Amino acid sequence: MARSFPTLWNLPGWVRALHAFFVIYLTGQIAYATFQVFVVLQPDGTMGPMLMTAADVPHELMVARRLYAIEAWIAFVGLALYLAITEFLPRLVGHHLATTHAPPQEDA
């Protein structure tokens, strides 16, 4: 008989809801911070990358943009680590255990 390893769908409903909340929350943080950097805090008269106009941007605006950019990167790294630990690692470990520690076959 094959061993079954816990997956997200075998867990209680509240754990799945908490998992979905974390993923949606971190994705929302990434979208919000990106929107702040590229739309709300866009310097007047520029579209897209600032390139050479970055030297003319006021210090306070540049600091605010950088803080939101750091927030976006932290949320992105948090989401990547969370998904790696909760989604990909259990699958890799389960696959490894299923292939290397398979129960012995009985000869009839």
N, C-alpha and C positions, 0 to 999 in steps of 0.2 A: 504494500500500500504506500502510495507516495505521501510524503510529508507536505503539509501546507504551511506556508509562511504568512505571517500577518501582512495584509495590504491595507491600503486606505479604506477599501470598501468592506473589509471584514470588521472594522472598528465601529464603536457605537456612533449613533447619529450626532451627538454633541461634539465628538472629536472631529468628525468630518466638517461640521459647521464651523468649529474653531479654526480648522485648517483653511477652509474657504475664506473666513474672515481675514486671516493673516495674509493670504495671497491677494485678496481684493484690496486690503488696506495698503500693503506695500506697493502694489501697482498704482493705486490712486496717489500715493505720495510721489512716486516717480513722475506721473503725469502732471501733478500740480506744480512740482518744482521746475519741471521742464517748461511748463506754460509760463511760469513767473519769469524765467530767464529769457526765453525767446519771444514773448509777447508783451507782458506787462512792463518789464524793466528794459525794454528795447530803447536805446537812445533815439531822440528825435532825429529824423532824416536818414536813418539807416534801415536797411532791409537785409536780412540774412546775417552772415558773419560780419563782425565789426572791422576786422583787418586793420588798416591804418588809422581808422577813426577811433580806435581804442585809446590812443594818446590824448584825445580831446574829451573823453568821458570824465565827468566829475568823480572824485574819489569815492564819495558816499554811494553813488550808483554802482560803481565797479565792485565795491565791497559787498553790497546787497546781492548783486548778480552772482558773485563768487560763493557767498553763503548758501544761496539757493542751489547752485551747482553742486556744492559739497553735500547738501541735503539729498539731492537726487542720486549722487553716487553712493552715499551711505545706504539709502533705501534699495538701490539696485544690488549692491553687494549683499545686503541683508536678505533680499528675495532669492538671490542666487544660492546663498548658503542654506537658507531654509529649505528650498526645493531640493538641493543636493542631499541634505540630511533626511528629509522626510519622503522623498519620492525616489531618487536614483539610488541611494545607498542601500535601502532595503531590497530593491530589485537585484542589485549586483550581489549582495550577500546571499539572498535567497537562491539565485541562480547558481552561485558558486557552491553553496552547501548542497543543493539538489544534485549537482553533477559530480562533486567529489566525495560526498558522503552518502551515496545511494545505498539503500539496504541491499544485502546480498540476495541474489536470485536463487530461488529453491529449484533444484533439479528434480524433475519428476521421474 
